[in-house]
Amino acid sequence: MERMHLNFRITDDRSEIDRDTVYRLLKDTYWASERSMDEMNSVIDNSICISVFDGAAQVAFGRVLTDKAVFAWIGDLIVDPEYRSRGIGKAIMSFIQDHPEVPDSGQTLGTKDAHGLYEKFGFKRVEYMRK
C-alpha cells in the first residue's frame, strides 16, 4: 500500500525501511531508547511498518502489531523533529486506519504525550499496566 501526503510518500513496503534512521529516531524517545538494534530489527520484521519518505530520506516511522482480525497495537510512531507540524503523524494514523490488514476495531496504543493526535482518530485515554 502506498499514498502521498503533500510531497511525502507513505508506504508499508518493509524493504524500503532505512533501519539506521529508524533506530536513531527511536533512540531519542522515552519508550524505545533502551532497545538494541537487534530488538528493533525484530520489531520491524514482525510488524506492519509504515515509512514516510521525503525523496529518498526516511522522515517518519510507525508500526502495527496485529492478528489481522480483531486486535491491533499501534506503536513506535515517530516523526523526525525537522519534519514535525506538517501533518505527517496524522497521515500515518490515517494510513493505518485505511490499511486492509488492520482491523477496524480492537485497536489500542499507549502514549504519555500525544493524546491529542490519537483522540482525533477515536482513541480514548486509558492507563495501561506495565511490567
Contacts in CASP RR format, 6 or more apart in sequence:
PFRMAT RR
TARGET T0000
AUTHOR 0000-0000-0000
METHOD contacts of the structure
MODEL  1
MERMHLNFRITDDRSEIDRDTVYRLLKDTYWASERSMDEMNSVIDNSICI
SVFDGAAQVAFGRVLTDKAVFAWIGDLIVDPEYRSRGIGKAIMSFIQDHP
EVPDSGQTLGTKDAHGLYEKFGFKRVEYMRK
1 11 0 8 1.000
1 12 0 8 1.000
1 95 0 8 1.000
1 98 0 8 1.000
1 99 0 8 1.000
1 100 0 8 1.000
2 9 0 8 1.000
2 10 0 8 1.000
2 11 0 8 1.000
2 12 0 8 1.000
2 13 0 8 1.000
3 9 0 8 1.000
3 10 0 8 1.000
3 95 0 8 1.000
4 10 0 8 1.000
5 52 0 8 1.000
5 87 0 8 1.000
5 88 0 8 1.000
5 91 0 8 1.000
6 86 0 8 1.000
7 54 0 8 1.000
8 52 0 8 1.000
8 53 0 8 1.000
8 54 0 8 1.000
8 59 0 8 1.000
8 60 0 8 1.000
8 86 0 8 1.000
8 88 0 8 1.000
8 91 0 8 1.000
9 52 0 8 1.000
9 53 0 8 1.000
9 55 0 8 1.000
10 50 0 8 1.000
10 51 0 8 1.000
10 52 0 8 1.000
10 53 0 8 1.000
10 91 0 8 1.000
10 92 0 8 1.000
10 95 0 8 1.000
11 50 0 8 1.000
11 51 0 8 1.000
11 53 0 8 1.000
12 48 0 8 1.000
12 49 0 8 1.000
12 50 0 8 1.000
12 51 0 8 1.000
12 95 0 8 1.000
12 99 0 8 1.000
13 51 0 8 1.000
14 44 0 8 1.000
14 45 0 8 1.000
14 49 0 8 1.000
16 51 0 8 1.000
16 53 0 8 1.000
16 58 0 8 1.000
17 44 0 8 1.000
17 49 0 8 1.000
17 51 0 8 1.000
17 58 0 8 1.000
17 61 0 8 1.000
18 51 0 8 1.000
18 57 0 8 1.000
18 58 0 8 1.000
19 37 0 8 1.000
19 40 0 8 1.000
19 41 0 8 1.000
19 44 0 8 1.000
21 57 0 8 1.000
21 58 0 8 1.000
21 61 0 8 1.000
22 40 0 8 1.000
22 44 0 8 1.000
22 51 0 8 1.000
22 58 0 8 1.000
22 61 0 8 1.000
22 78 0 8 1.000
23 37 0 8 1.000
23 40 0 8 1.000
25 61 0 8 1.000
25 78 0 8 1.000
25 80 0 8 1.000
26 32 0 8 1.000
26 33 0 8 1.000
26 35 0 8 1.000
26 40 0 8 1.000
26 61 0 8 1.000
26 76 0 8 1.000
26 78 0 8 1.000
27 33 0 8 1.000
27 35 0 8 1.000
29 78 0 8 1.000
30 112 0 8 1.000
30 113 0 8 1.000
31 76 0 8 1.000
31 112 0 8 1.000
32 40 0 8 1.000
32 76 0 8 1.000
35 43 0 8 1.000
43 63 0 8 1.000
43 76 0 8 1.000
44 63 0 8 1.000
46 65 0 8 1.000
47 63 0 8 1.000
47 64 0 8 1.000
47 65 0 8 1.000
48 63 0 8 1.000
48 64 0 8 1.000
48 65 0 8 1.000
48 66 0 8 1.000
48 99 0 8 1.000
48 101 0 8 1.000
48 102 0 8 1.000
49 61 0 8 1.000
49 62 0 8 1.000
49 63 0 8 1.000
50 61 0 8 1.000
50 62 0 8 1.000
50 63 0 8 1.000
50 64 0 8 1.000
50 92 0 8 1.000
50 95 0 8 1.000
50 96 0 8 1.000
51 58 0 8 1.000
51 60 0 8 1.000
51 61 0 8 1.000
51 62 0 8 1.000
52 58 0 8 1.000
52 59 0 8 1.000
52 60 0 8 1.000
52 61 0 8 1.000
52 79 0 8 1.000
52 83 0 8 1.000
52 88 0 8 1.000
52 91 0 8 1.000
52 92 0 8 1.000
53 59 0 8 1.000
54 83 0 8 1.000
59 79 0 8 1.000
59 80 0 8 1.000
59 82 0 8 1.000
59 83 0 8 1.000
59 88 0 8 1.000
60 77 0 8 1.000
60 78 0 8 1.000
60 79 0 8 1.000
60 80 0 8 1.000
60 83 0 8 1.000
60 88 0 8 1.000
60 89 0 8 1.000
60 92 0 8 1.000
61 76 0 8 1.000
61 77 0 8 1.000
61 78 0 8 1.000
62 74 0 8 1.000
62 75 0 8 1.000
62 76 0 8 1.000
62 77 0 8 1.000
62 78 0 8 1.000
62 92 0 8 1.000
63 74 0 8 1.000
63 75 0 8 1.000
63 76 0 8 1.000
63 77 0 8 1.000
64 72 0 8 1.000
64 73 0 8 1.000
64 74 0 8 1.000
64 75 0 8 1.000
64 96 0 8 1.000
64 99 0 8 1.000
64 102 0 8 1.000
65 72 0 8 1.000
65 73 0 8 1.000
65 75 0 8 1.000
66 72 0 8 1.000
66 73 0 8 1.000
66 101 0 8 1.000
66 102 0 8 1.000
66 103 0 8 1.000
67 103 0 8 1.000
68 101 0 8 1.000
68 102 0 8 1.000
68 103 0 8 1.000
69 103 0 8 1.000
70 103 0 8 1.000
70 105 0 8 1.000
70 106 0 8 1.000
71 103 0 8 1.000
71 106 0 8 1.000
71 108 0 8 1.000
72 96 0 8 1.000
72 102 0 8 1.000
72 103 0 8 1.000
72 106 0 8 1.000
72 107 0 8 1.000
72 108 0 8 1.000
73 107 0 8 1.000
73 108 0 8 1.000
73 109 0 8 1.000
74 93 0 8 1.000
74 96 0 8 1.000
74 107 0 8 1.000
74 108 0 8 1.000
74 109 0 8 1.000
75 109 0 8 1.000
75 110 0 8 1.000
77 89 0 8 1.000
77 92 0 8 1.000
77 93 0 8 1.000
77 114 0 8 1.000
79 88 0 8 1.000
79 89 0 8 1.000
79 92 0 8 1.000
89 117 0 8 1.000
90 117 0 8 1.000
90 120 0 8 1.000
93 117 0 8 1.000
93 118 0 8 1.000
93 120 0 8 1.000
93 121 0 8 1.000
94 121 0 8 1.000
96 102 0 8 1.000
97 104 0 8 1.000
97 121 0 8 1.000
107 123 0 8 1.000
108 123 0 8 1.000
108 126 0 8 1.000
109 118 0 8 1.000
109 123 0 8 1.000
110 128 0 8 1.000
111 118 0 8 1.000
115 125 0 8 1.000
119 125 0 8 1.000
END
